[in-house]
């Protein structure tokens, strides 16, 4: 049973872990990335620290770092300042380990193990997603006023996701829907339709998702979603 003195000494550890779990749970589209982002905070809060003040300051920095790597993407934001999901595994881990090493004054074996594990997980995720179509990533489920069906297809260039939507002014409504989710019009790709809208994330490695709109009739449209 915890004593009053233990609670007084270690309350900050529990508070940081609870807050970090709340941030990680926000990663609805990439839950595994959210869980991976929790690891550095769990390691920091579970290990020895120089002082309570150091533990709290470093923990808060780790919490802010985790929020930066999770929240903007989940809000549908885009741009070079929004980390891509794959960067959570290696870049976030590397930055978090650097923060922990500075807070602890010197790196330790567990810090090195975290960095190595981050790159190993990154390789595994990349390999598992090599021949899979893009996820929702701001395109699915589509506008509420349209009836949307989804499917996947694969060809020599890889796999992609297709959405077919029907409803009043479906092509225009779908274009407005993409614009509202920070997709921007770009020069059309010859294989995925015209017009084309793309959204870019990534601090170091750019992740670019494009959705090509193919009008079928005045009230129906096909959307092809690929990573380019």
TAURPE-V323830 format. One record per residue. N is the residue number from 1. BURIAL is 1 if it has 24 or more other C-alpha atoms within 12 Angstrom, else 0. Layout:
n:N burial:BURIAL
n:N burial:BURIAL
//
This chain:
n:1 burial:0
n:2 burial:0
n:3 burial:0
n:4 burial:0
n:5 burial:0
n:6 burial:0
n:7 burial:0
n:8 burial:0
n:9 burial:0
n:10 burial:1
n:11 burial:0
n:12 burial:1
n:13 burial:1
n:14 burial:0
n:15 burial:0
n:16 burial:1
n:17 burial:1
n:18 burial:0
n:19 burial:1
n:20 burial:1
n:21 burial:1
n:22 burial:0
n:23 burial:1
n:24 burial:1
n:25 burial:1
n:26 burial:1
n:27 burial:1
n:28 burial:1
n:29 burial:1
n:30 burial:1
n:31 burial:0
n:32 burial:0
n:33 burial:1
n:34 burial:1
n:35 burial:1
n:36 burial:1
n:37 burial:1
n:38 burial:1
n:39 burial:1
n:40 burial:1
n:41 burial:1
n:42 burial:1
n:43 burial:1
n:44 burial:1
n:45 burial:1
n:46 burial:0
n:47 burial:0
n:48 burial:0
n:49 burial:1
n:50 burial:0
n:51 burial:0
n:52 burial:0
n:53 burial:0
n:54 burial:1
n:55 burial:1
n:56 burial:1
n:57 burial:1
n:58 burial:1
n:59 burial:1
n:60 burial:1
n:61 burial:1
n:62 burial:1
n:63 burial:1
n:64 burial:1
n:65 burial:1
n:66 burial:1
n:67 burial:1
n:68 burial:1
n:69 burial:1
n:70 burial:1
n:71 burial:1
n:72 burial:1
n:73 burial:1
n:74 burial:1
n:75 burial:0
n:76 burial:1
n:77 burial:1
n:78 burial:1
n:79 burial:1
n:80 burial:0
n:81 burial:0
n:82 burial:1
n:83 burial:1
n:84 burial:1
n:85 burial:1
n:86 burial:1
n:87 burial:1
n:88 burial:1
n:89 burial:1
n:90 burial:1
n:91 burial:1
n:92 burial:1
n:93 burial:1
n:94 burial:1
n:95 burial:1
n:96 burial:1
n:97 burial:1
n:98 burial:1
n:99 burial:1
n:100 burial:1
n:101 burial:1
n:102 burial:0
n:103 burial:1
n:104 burial:1
n:105 burial:0
n:106 burial:0
n:107 burial:0
n:108 burial:0
n:109 burial:0
n:110 burial:0
n:111 burial:1
n:112 burial:0
n:113 burial:0
n:114 burial:1
n:115 burial:1
n:116 burial:0
n:117 burial:0
n:118 burial:1
n:119 burial:1
n:120 burial:0
n:121 burial:1
n:122 burial:1
n:123 burial:0
n:124 burial:0
n:125 burial:1
n:126 burial:0
n:127 burial:0
n:128 burial:0
n:129 burial:0
n:130 burial:0
n:131 burial:0
n:132 burial:0
n:133 burial:1
n:134 burial:1
n:135 burial:1
n:136 burial:1
n:137 burial:1
n:138 burial:1
n:139 burial:1
n:140 burial:1
n:141 burial:1
n:142 burial:1
n:143 burial:1
n:144 burial:0
n:145 burial:0
n:146 burial:1
n:147 burial:1
n:148 burial:1
n:149 burial:0
n:150 burial:0
n:151 burial:0
n:152 burial:0
n:153 burial:0
n:154 burial:0
n:155 burial:0
n:156 burial:0
n:157 burial:0
n:158 burial:0
n:159 burial:0
n:160 burial:1
n:161 burial:1
n:162 burial:1
n:163 burial:1
n:164 burial:1
n:165 burial:1
n:166 burial:1
n:167 burial:1
n:168 burial:0
n:169 burial:0
n:170 burial:1
n:171 burial:1
n:172 burial:1
n:173 burial:1
n:174 burial:1
n:175 burial:1
n:176 burial:0
n:177 burial:1
n:178 burial:1
n:179 burial:1
n:180 burial:0
n:181 burial:1
n:182 burial:1
n:183 burial:1
n:184 burial:1
n:185 burial:1
n:186 burial:0
n:187 burial:0
n:188 burial:0
n:189 burial:0
n:190 burial:0
n:191 burial:0
n:192 burial:1
n:193 burial:1
n:194 burial:1
n:195 burial:1
n:196 burial:1
n:197 burial:1
n:198 burial:1
n:199 burial:1
n:200 burial:1
n:201 burial:1
n:202 burial:1
n:203 burial:1
n:204 burial:0
n:205 burial:0
n:206 burial:0
n:207 burial:1
n:208 burial:1
n:209 burial:1
n:210 burial:1
n:211 burial:1
n:212 burial:1
n:213 burial:1
n:214 burial:1
n:215 burial:1
n:216 burial:0
n:217 burial:0
n:218 burial:0
n:219 burial:0
n:220 burial:1
n:221 burial:1
n:222 burial:1
n:223 burial:1
n:224 burial:1
n:225 burial:1
n:226 burial:1
n:227 burial:1
n:228 burial:0
//
